[in-house]
Amino acid sequence: MNQRIAAGVQRLGTETAFKVLAKAKQLEAKGESIIHLEIGQPDFPTPANICAAGKQAIDDGLTGYGPTCGLPDFRELIAEHVAESRGIDVNASQVVVTPGGKPVMFFTLLALVEPGDEVIYPDPGFPIYRSLIDYIGAKGVPMPLIEANDFSFDVDHLKTIVTDNTRLLILNSPQNPTGGILSRDDLKAVADLCVKHDVMILTDEIYSRLLYEDQFESITQFEGIPERAVILDGFSKTYSMTGWRLGYGIYPEWLVDSIERLMVNSNSCTATFTQKAGMEALNGPQDPVDEMREAFQGRRNFIVKGLNQIPGISCRASKGAFYAFANVSELPLPSKELEGRLLEEAGVACLAGDGFGKNGEGFLRFSYANSIENIGEALNRIKGFVLDL
């Protein structure tokens, strides 16, 4: 038997969050006490009205195939939501509903990027960006996100790495893992650069409604960008619907047919009853979203204050999402070893920053999608571990 794995698949990376989660679950099965600060998943239940809509759709028999790009009324609703929240014109025909946000990343790169093309991506950043770039055989060009710059782009540096071979620029604001955002001025400068050099943009806006003090800004607001940008958004983070697998892409009209073909060849369609739940999420009361964001803000303040009180650790307050990206470079261990030992010796599951790119070395990511009580206990355990080093 020829057990050969295709080279492209061997180039695929992974998400360390799921690997650490699996190891944490194994330790729990042995009776160990583990506090989960590793997985990027809201700990709140999906709002009851959304669940009821999904259940009703199943009871109504909406369990068969649906249109490849999504239910027409759902696409219309998403278009209206995106148009209002971004201040741009969006047609329902531009919307492709997908089973989660990752297909939007995958389809965009497959449709736009050839082997050898250059793709600029944030570093540290969501690891699937680089994984998919490598899979396609493109050249990944990291754009450093620097702590001293509040993890925003250095636009002057970006100008030095854009070339005639740059096909796509990936943005993520608010960001995973840093919790940083890109300011309006920075986005404007990036927009001008992309128009000048004819660069496409994938703007990952999955955390667009999880901002604390700032107003959300999308690069699509600037002239010349909507026709060259793909917006990625979804329901997992905003409505605590991670397991429902419901996301969407807003594509330029000229790209939609290609994305539809990729959907047909992979997913066929997104579950109809899940889409009905998504319609209720957008149409229904938004109080749960506001309450969840307020809870995350309180947890952010709590964990950042606690981390800054531990010798050798410093942490900036995240401006969005639900991650604290703590600088641990003064501790005598590399971040990957800290990840493992905190889990095994202190019972705290977190992620090493270098799992998000080279520039994440010296950092740990803590997801504060957990209760204040559990976060407080985790801080005590981390402090005890650090003091014993």
KOLSE-300901 format. One record per residue (C-alpha): y, x, z; residue number from 1. Coordinates in nm, 3 decimals. Each point is the difference from the previous one (the first is absolute). Layout:
N
REC,y,x,z,num
REC,Y,X,Z,NUM;
...
END
This chain:
389
REC,y,x,z,num
REC,0.000,0.000,0.000,1;
REC,0.337,0.140,-0.103,2;
REC,0.216,-0.061,0.309,3;
REC,0.322,0.107,-0.161,4;
REC,0.326,-0.151,0.119,5;
REC,0.282,-0.026,-0.254,6;
REC,0.273,0.259,0.046,7;
REC,0.273,-0.263,0.031,8;
REC,-0.173,-0.166,0.294,9;
REC,-0.044,0.336,0.170,10;
REC,0.376,0.048,-0.022,11;
REC,0.064,-0.319,0.194,12;
REC,0.125,0.043,0.353,13;
REC,-0.023,-0.246,0.287,14;
REC,0.194,-0.150,0.288,15;
REC,-0.063,0.182,0.325,16;
REC,0.096,-0.318,0.185,17;
REC,-0.330,-0.163,-0.094,18;
REC,-0.199,0.315,0.080,19;
REC,0.158,0.031,0.345,20;
REC,-0.045,-0.373,0.058,21;
REC,-0.371,0.028,-0.078,22;
REC,-0.039,0.294,0.238,23;
REC,0.194,-0.185,0.270,24;
REC,-0.228,-0.301,-0.040,25;
REC,-0.304,0.225,0.041,26;
REC,0.140,0.135,0.326,27;
REC,0.073,-0.352,0.120,28;
REC,-0.357,-0.100,-0.077,29;
REC,-0.108,0.276,0.242,30;
REC,0.219,-0.147,0.272,31;
REC,0.307,0.219,-0.044,32;
REC,0.347,-0.147,0.057,33;
REC,0.207,0.045,-0.317,34;
REC,0.360,-0.103,-0.059,35;
REC,0.057,-0.065,-0.369,36;
REC,0.322,0.148,-0.133,37;
REC,-0.150,0.113,-0.330,38;
REC,-0.026,-0.303,-0.226,39;
REC,0.301,-0.147,-0.182,40;
REC,-0.083,-0.359,0.078,41;
REC,0.209,-0.253,0.194,42;
REC,-0.182,-0.108,0.315,43;
REC,0.141,-0.352,-0.024,44;
REC,-0.215,-0.286,-0.135,45;
REC,0.081,-0.145,-0.338,46;
REC,0.238,-0.292,0.070,47;
REC,-0.186,-0.328,0.052,48;
REC,0.172,-0.183,-0.285,49;
REC,-0.110,0.268,-0.247,50;
REC,-0.359,-0.015,0.122,51;
REC,0.006,-0.379,-0.025,52;
REC,0.117,0.018,-0.361,53;
REC,-0.281,0.239,-0.088,54;
REC,-0.260,-0.218,0.171,55;
REC,0.133,-0.311,-0.171,56;
REC,-0.023,0.170,-0.337,57;
REC,-0.367,0.080,0.065,58;
REC,-0.063,-0.358,0.113,59;
REC,0.168,-0.118,-0.321,60;
REC,-0.249,0.204,-0.202,61;
REC,0.242,0.268,-0.118,62;
REC,-0.266,0.270,0.003,63;
REC,-0.049,0.065,-0.371,64;
REC,0.167,0.230,-0.248,65;
REC,0.373,-0.025,-0.045,66;
REC,0.246,0.138,-0.256,67;
REC,-0.019,0.377,-0.024,68;
REC,0.364,0.064,0.094,69;
REC,0.011,-0.266,0.270,70;
REC,0.062,-0.372,0.042,71;
REC,0.308,-0.100,-0.204,72;
REC,0.174,-0.172,0.293,73;
REC,-0.069,0.300,0.222,74;
REC,0.139,0.241,-0.258,75;
REC,0.310,-0.218,-0.024,76;
REC,0.040,0.000,0.377,77;
REC,-0.038,0.378,0.021,78;
REC,0.252,0.048,-0.280,79;
REC,0.252,-0.215,0.187,80;
REC,-0.061,0.190,0.324,81;
REC,0.039,0.343,-0.160,82;
REC,0.307,-0.105,-0.196,83;
REC,0.169,-0.125,0.316,84;
REC,-0.101,0.291,0.225,85;
REC,0.087,0.274,-0.255,86;
REC,0.290,-0.166,-0.177,87;
REC,-0.155,0.041,-0.345,88;
REC,-0.124,-0.226,-0.276,89;
REC,-0.378,-0.050,0.010,90;
REC,-0.213,-0.226,-0.220,91;
REC,-0.334,-0.140,0.108,92;
REC,-0.151,0.168,-0.307,93;
REC,0.074,0.339,0.161,94;
REC,-0.211,-0.073,0.307,95;
REC,-0.361,0.116,0.026,96;
REC,-0.182,-0.114,0.314,97;
REC,-0.258,0.253,0.119,98;
REC,-0.264,0.027,0.275,99;
REC,0.214,0.220,0.224,100;
REC,0.272,0.250,-0.081,101;
REC,-0.217,0.293,-0.111,102;
REC,-0.089,-0.151,-0.339,103;
REC,0.371,0.004,-0.084,104;
REC,0.001,0.376,0.059,105;
REC,-0.321,0.052,-0.196,106;
REC,0.094,-0.220,-0.295,107;
REC,0.349,0.145,-0.027,108;
REC,-0.128,0.356,-0.020,109;
REC,-0.282,-0.091,-0.238,110;
REC,0.240,-0.182,-0.230,111;
REC,0.278,0.258,-0.004,112;
REC,-0.132,0.347,0.075,113;
REC,-0.201,0.231,-0.225,114;
REC,-0.188,0.313,0.113,115;
REC,0.251,0.280,0.036,116;
REC,0.298,-0.227,0.061,117;
REC,0.203,0.077,0.312,118;
REC,0.027,-0.256,0.278,119;
REC,0.241,0.056,0.288,120;
REC,-0.118,-0.146,0.331,121;
REC,0.122,0.012,0.362,122;
REC,-0.150,0.263,0.231,123;
REC,-0.086,-0.097,0.269,124;
REC,-0.092,-0.330,-0.157,125;
REC,-0.273,-0.259,-0.038,126;
REC,-0.303,0.213,-0.097,127;
REC,-0.119,-0.233,-0.276,128;
REC,0.300,0.099,-0.214,129;
REC,-0.125,0.356,-0.034,130;
REC,-0.361,-0.111,-0.021,131;
REC,0.065,-0.216,-0.306,132;
REC,0.218,0.264,-0.165,133;
REC,-0.286,0.248,0.033,134;
REC,-0.255,-0.253,-0.124,135;
REC,0.190,-0.056,-0.323,136;
REC,0.035,0.373,-0.054,137;
REC,0.378,-0.004,0.024,138;
REC,0.206,0.267,0.174,139;
REC,0.118,-0.107,0.342,140;
REC,0.344,0.132,0.094,141;
REC,0.074,-0.046,0.371,142;
REC,0.346,-0.111,0.109,143;
REC,0.044,0.130,0.357,144;
REC,0.119,-0.245,0.261,145;
REC,0.170,0.213,0.265,146;
REC,0.037,-0.100,0.364,147;
REC,0.350,0.151,0.019,148;
REC,0.102,-0.243,-0.275,149;
REC,-0.151,-0.299,0.184,150;
REC,-0.288,0.020,-0.249,151;
REC,0.217,-0.103,-0.293,152;
REC,0.001,0.166,-0.343,153;
REC,0.201,0.313,-0.059,154;
REC,0.150,-0.114,-0.329,155;
REC,0.114,0.353,-0.092,156;
REC,-0.360,0.119,0.032,157;
REC,-0.123,-0.296,-0.202,158;
REC,0.229,0.107,-0.285,159;
REC,-0.176,0.339,-0.010,160;
REC,-0.352,-0.146,-0.039,161;
REC,0.066,-0.268,-0.263,162;
REC,-0.103,0.139,-0.341,163;
REC,-0.059,-0.126,-0.351,164;
REC,-0.363,-0.054,0.104,165;
REC,0.087,-0.228,0.294,166;
REC,-0.147,-0.339,-0.081,167;
REC,0.012,-0.184,0.334,168;
REC,0.178,0.021,0.335,169;
REC,-0.155,-0.172,0.302,170;
REC,0.230,-0.130,0.271,171;
REC,-0.092,-0.156,0.334,172;
REC,0.268,-0.143,0.228,173;
REC,-0.048,-0.079,0.284,174;
REC,-0.253,0.280,0.000,175;
REC,-0.352,0.059,0.115,176;
REC,-0.054,0.223,0.199,177;
REC,0.351,0.096,0.108,178;
REC,0.170,-0.335,0.051,179;
REC,0.298,0.141,-0.189,180;
REC,0.207,-0.181,-0.260,181;
REC,0.196,0.093,-0.308,182;
REC,0.371,-0.079,0.020,183;
REC,0.184,-0.192,-0.268,184;
REC,0.186,0.316,-0.105,185;
REC,-0.323,0.196,-0.034,186;
REC,-0.162,-0.281,-0.197,187;
REC,0.300,-0.013,-0.232,188;
REC,-0.023,0.374,-0.064,189;
REC,-0.375,-0.029,-0.069,190;
REC,0.063,-0.293,-0.233,191;
REC,0.257,0.194,-0.201,192;
REC,-0.239,0.293,-0.027,193;
REC,-0.288,-0.217,-0.122,194;
REC,0.215,-0.169,-0.262,195;
REC,0.132,0.334,-0.120,196;
REC,-0.346,0.152,-0.036,197;
REC,-0.182,-0.320,-0.104,198;
REC,-0.232,0.000,0.302,199;
REC,-0.200,-0.306,0.107,200;
REC,0.000,-0.106,0.365,201;
REC,-0.262,-0.150,0.229,202;
REC,0.187,-0.130,0.304,203;
REC,-0.237,-0.084,0.287,204;
REC,0.185,-0.259,0.207,205;
REC,-0.290,-0.131,0.208,206;
REC,0.201,0.048,0.323,207;
REC,0.321,-0.154,-0.138,208;
REC,0.019,-0.263,0.274,209;
REC,-0.087,0.235,0.283,210;
REC,0.341,0.162,0.047,211;
REC,0.175,0.025,0.335,212;
REC,0.370,0.079,-0.021,213;
REC,0.057,0.048,-0.372,214;
REC,0.012,-0.238,-0.294,215;
REC,-0.273,0.039,-0.259,216;
REC,0.109,0.171,-0.322,217;
REC,-0.205,0.005,-0.319,218;
REC,0.058,0.247,-0.281,219;
REC,-0.040,-0.290,-0.242,220;
REC,0.353,-0.119,0.079,221;
REC,0.150,0.274,-0.220,222;
REC,0.076,-0.024,-0.369,223;
REC,-0.271,0.123,-0.231,224;
REC,-0.275,-0.011,0.267,225;
REC,-0.169,-0.345,-0.026,226;
REC,-0.133,0.077,-0.348,227;
REC,-0.151,0.329,0.116,228;
REC,-0.119,-0.092,0.352,229;
REC,-0.309,-0.158,0.152,230;
REC,0.043,-0.166,0.339,231;
REC,-0.302,0.000,0.231,232;
REC,0.001,-0.251,0.284,233;
REC,-0.242,-0.229,0.177,234;
REC,-0.096,-0.199,0.305,235;
REC,-0.210,0.238,0.210,236;
REC,0.273,0.150,0.217,237;
REC,0.264,-0.274,0.001,238;
REC,-0.232,-0.288,0.084,239;
REC,-0.284,0.190,0.169,240;
REC,-0.236,-0.083,-0.287,241;
REC,-0.170,0.336,-0.053,242;
REC,-0.349,-0.145,-0.046,243;
REC,0.115,-0.274,-0.235,244;
REC,0.059,0.263,-0.270,245;
REC,0.311,-0.141,-0.162,246;
REC,0.267,0.201,-0.174,247;
REC,0.203,-0.005,-0.317,248;
REC,0.184,0.212,-0.251,249;
REC,0.324,-0.083,-0.178,250;
REC,-0.029,0.165,-0.342,251;
REC,0.236,0.039,-0.295,252;
REC,-0.092,-0.260,-0.260,253;
REC,-0.121,0.266,-0.246,254;
REC,-0.260,0.123,0.250,255;
REC,-0.154,-0.328,0.118,256;
REC,-0.258,-0.036,-0.280,257;
REC,-0.144,0.343,0.080,258;
REC,-0.019,-0.079,0.371,259;
REC,-0.171,-0.331,-0.078,260;
REC,-0.266,0.185,-0.200,261;
REC,-0.058,0.234,0.293,262;
REC,-0.039,-0.302,0.228,263;
REC,-0.251,-0.159,-0.238,264;
REC,-0.202,0.320,-0.010,265;
REC,-0.007,0.044,0.377,266;
REC,0.074,-0.296,0.226,267;
REC,0.007,-0.292,-0.247,268;
REC,0.240,-0.182,0.234,269;
REC,0.114,-0.031,0.359,270;
REC,-0.171,-0.260,0.221,271;
REC,0.166,-0.339,-0.050,272;
REC,-0.020,-0.110,0.364,273;
REC,0.162,0.329,0.103,274;
REC,0.286,-0.071,-0.240,275;
REC,0.044,-0.346,0.152,276;
REC,0.032,0.167,0.339,277;
REC,0.261,0.234,-0.148,278;
REC,0.198,-0.297,-0.131,279;
REC,0.011,-0.143,0.349,280;
REC,0.109,0.340,0.134,281;
REC,0.305,0.000,-0.228,282;
REC,0.076,-0.372,0.028,283;
REC,-0.072,-0.045,0.368,284;
REC,0.197,0.095,0.312,285;
REC,0.098,0.365,0.024,286;
REC,0.026,0.005,0.380,287;
REC,-0.331,0.191,0.038,288;
REC,0.133,0.276,-0.225,289;
REC,0.319,0.033,0.207,290;
REC,-0.195,-0.007,0.326,291;
REC,-0.241,0.267,-0.120,292;
REC,0.284,0.224,-0.115,293;
REC,0.178,-0.039,0.335,294;
REC,-0.321,0.089,0.182,295;
REC,-0.046,0.308,-0.216,296;
REC,0.357,0.106,0.071,297;
REC,-0.062,-0.018,0.374,298;
REC,-0.320,0.197,-0.037,299;
REC,0.177,0.257,-0.215,300;
REC,0.261,0.056,0.269,301;
REC,-0.271,0.027,0.264,302;
REC,-0.229,0.245,-0.181,303;
REC,0.281,0.221,-0.131,304;
REC,0.150,0.031,0.349,305;
REC,-0.342,0.077,0.146,306;
REC,-0.090,0.260,-0.262,307;
REC,0.331,0.180,0.051,308;
REC,-0.081,0.032,0.370,309;
REC,-0.319,0.196,-0.070,310;
REC,0.049,0.381,-0.003,311;
REC,-0.038,0.145,-0.348,312;
REC,0.039,-0.334,-0.182,313;
REC,0.312,-0.144,-0.161,314;
REC,0.034,-0.318,-0.201,315;
REC,0.280,-0.163,-0.197,316;
REC,0.037,-0.376,0.016,317;
REC,-0.157,-0.156,-0.307,318;
REC,0.229,-0.229,-0.196,319;
REC,-0.271,-0.221,-0.143,320;
REC,-0.374,-0.067,-0.026,321;
REC,-0.197,0.051,0.325,322;
REC,-0.064,0.373,0.023,323;
REC,0.127,0.276,0.226,324;
REC,-0.020,0.336,-0.176,325;
REC,0.007,0.248,0.284,326;
REC,0.074,0.371,-0.035,327;
REC,-0.271,0.194,0.185,328;
REC,0.069,0.341,-0.153,329;
REC,0.083,0.150,0.342,330;
REC,-0.347,-0.077,0.131,331;
REC,-0.258,0.281,-0.027,332;
REC,-0.236,-0.195,-0.229,333;
REC,0.027,-0.103,-0.366,334;
REC,0.043,-0.372,-0.059,335;
REC,-0.352,-0.050,-0.137,336;
REC,-0.156,0.147,0.313,337;
REC,0.231,-0.210,0.214,338;
REC,-0.117,-0.310,-0.186,339;
REC,-0.363,0.074,0.080,340;
REC,0.045,0.110,0.359,341;
REC,0.232,-0.286,0.094,342;
REC,-0.267,-0.239,-0.124,343;
REC,-0.298,0.170,0.161,344;
REC,0.158,0.126,0.323,345;
REC,0.283,-0.245,0.068,346;
REC,-0.125,-0.314,-0.172,347;
REC,0.311,-0.034,-0.218,348;
REC,-0.052,-0.058,-0.371,349;
REC,0.286,0.131,-0.214,350;
REC,0.038,0.181,-0.332,351;
REC,0.087,0.359,-0.085,352;
REC,0.311,0.025,-0.212,353;
REC,-0.160,0.230,-0.255,354;
REC,-0.222,-0.289,-0.106,355;
REC,0.317,-0.132,-0.164,356;
REC,0.084,0.322,-0.182,357;
REC,0.079,0.365,0.056,358;
REC,0.339,-0.078,0.151,359;
REC,-0.165,-0.212,0.270,360;
REC,-0.148,0.305,0.173,361;
REC,0.134,0.025,0.353,362;
REC,0.027,-0.378,0.042,363;
REC,-0.215,-0.283,0.133,364;
REC,0.031,-0.360,-0.114,365;
REC,-0.030,-0.268,0.266,366;
REC,-0.020,-0.362,-0.111,367;
REC,0.166,-0.213,0.266,368;
REC,-0.174,-0.312,-0.124,369;
REC,-0.143,-0.042,0.348,370;
REC,0.112,-0.149,0.329,371;
REC,0.261,0.163,0.226,372;
REC,-0.270,0.027,0.268,373;
REC,-0.237,0.188,-0.229,374;
REC,0.278,0.220,-0.136,375;
REC,0.103,0.085,0.356,376;
REC,-0.355,0.098,0.088,377;
REC,-0.023,0.207,-0.319,378;
REC,0.319,0.186,0.092,379;
REC,-0.143,0.080,0.344,380;
REC,-0.318,0.132,-0.158,381;
REC,0.188,0.210,-0.255,382;
REC,0.222,0.146,0.269,383;
REC,-0.298,0.087,0.217,384;
REC,-0.174,0.165,-0.296,385;
REC,0.309,0.203,-0.095,386;
REC,0.061,0.120,0.355,387;
REC,-0.357,0.129,0.015,388;
REC,0.032,0.209,-0.317,389;
END
